Amino acid sequence: MNLDVALPQWRELQTAARAARGNAWAPYSRYQVGAAVLTSDGRIVAGCNVENASYGLTICAERVAISAAIAQGCSSFSAICVSLKGIPVPCGACRQFLVEFNPEMLILLDDVNHAAETPPELVRLSELLPRAFRLS
């Protein structure tokens, strides 16, 4: 899939996700993650991970970004960029959370060890979670 054709806004998403990563609250793991979601009406909403001493209360960047967009009145999403150091793959909980909104969402996997000009890997959410749980 050609990134420039599939998602012309990829650079803006990557920039927003990397910027949000700088705001991550990660005093325990030092594992900073940023995410930026593209709404169906073209808005970009960012989020970062927020850790808690009670680890189970930690909120991943992807869920923060989607939740912030929902709070702004958005509920339809076409893409999300996840930026971190290393292999930027959403956890299982985030995959399931994202599938609620668009099982075919484009996922940009951005390793911040690479230069900002380096295009992130592009996959569809359905590739990362091929048999997602659905109530319907």
C-alpha positions in Angstrom: 0.0 0.0 0.0 1.5 3.3 -1.1 1.4 5.6 2.0 1.2 8.9 0.0 -1.8 7.6 -2.0 -3.5 5.7 0.9 -3.1 8.5 3.4 -1.9 11.9 2.1 -2.0 13.3 5.7 0.5 10.9 7.0 3.1 13.5 7.7 0.7 15.6 9.8 -0.4 12.5 11.8 3.2 11.5 12.4 4.1 15.0 13.5 1.2 15.2 15.9 1.9 11.7 17.4 5.5 12.5 17.9 4.7 15.8 19.6 2.1 14.1 21.9 4.7 11.5 22.8 6.7 14.3 24.5 3.8 14.9 26.9 3.5 11.2 28.0 3.3 10.6 31.7 5.6 7.6 32.0 7.5 7.9 35.3 7.6 4.2 36.0 8.4 2.6 32.6 9.9 5.6 30.9 8.1 4.1 27.8 6.7 7.2 26.1 4.0 6.7 23.4 2.2 9.2 21.3 -0.8 8.7 19.0 -2.7 10.9 16.6 -6.1 9.9 15.1 -7.5 11.2 11.9 -11.3 11.8 12.1 -13.6 11.2 9.2 -14.1 14.9 8.9 -10.3 15.6 8.6 -9.4 16.6 12.2 -6.3 15.3 13.9 -6.6 14.6 17.6 -3.6 13.5 19.6 -3.0 11.6 22.8 -0.2 10.1 24.9 0.1 7.3 27.4 -0.7 8.1 31.1 0.8 5.7 33.6 -0.4 5.1 37.1 1.3 3.6 40.1 -1.5 1.0 40.0 -0.4 -0.3 36.6 -3.8 -1.6 35.6 -5.1 2.0 35.6 -2.5 3.1 32.9 -4.1 4.4 29.8 -2.5 3.8 26.4 -1.9 6.7 23.9 -4.3 5.2 21.3 -7.2 5.1 23.8 -6.4 8.6 25.0 -6.4 10.0 21.4 -9.7 8.3 20.5 -11.3 9.3 23.8 -10.3 12.9 23.3 -11.8 12.9 19.8 -15.0 11.4 21.2 -15.1 14.2 23.8 -14.8 16.6 20.9 -17.8 15.1 19.1 -16.0 12.7 16.7 -16.9 9.1 16.5 -15.7 8.0 13.0 -12.0 7.5 12.3 -10.0 6.6 9.3 -6.4 6.4 10.6 -4.2 6.5 13.6 -0.4 6.9 14.0 1.4 5.4 16.9 4.8 6.8 17.7 7.4 5.3 20.1 10.9 4.0 20.3 11.1 0.5 19.0 8.4 -1.6 17.5 5.3 0.5 17.4 2.5 -2.0 17.5 -0.7 -1.3 19.5 -1.3 -3.7 22.4 -4.2 -6.1 22.3 -6.5 -4.0 24.4 -6.0 -1.0 22.1 -6.6 -3.1 19.0 -9.9 -4.2 20.4 -10.7 -0.6 21.4 -9.9 0.7 17.9 -12.0 -2.0 16.1 -15.1 -0.6 17.8 -14.8 2.4 15.6 -13.4 1.1 12.3 -12.1 -2.5 11.7 -10.4 -1.3 8.5 -8.7 1.7 10.1 -5.3 2.5 8.7 -2.5 2.1 11.4 0.8 4.0 11.0 3.5 2.3 13.0 6.1 5.0 13.6 9.5 4.2 15.3 10.9 7.5 16.5 14.4 6.1 16.2 13.9 6.8 12.5 14.0 10.4 11.0 10.7 12.2 10.8 11.1 12.0 7.0 11.0 8.2 7.1 7.5 7.0 6.3 6.0 4.8 9.0 4.9 1.3 8.3 1.2 1.2 7.2 -1.1 -1.7 8.0 -4.9 -2.1 8.4 -6.3 -2.8 11.8 -7.9 -5.9 10.4 -4.4 -7.3 9.8 -3.4 -6.7 13.4 -6.7 -8.1 14.8 -8.2 -10.4 12.2 -10.9 -12.0 14.3 -11.9 -9.2 16.6 -14.6 -9.6 19.2 -17.9 -8.1 18.1 -21.3 -8.1 19.8 -23.2 -7.8 16.5 
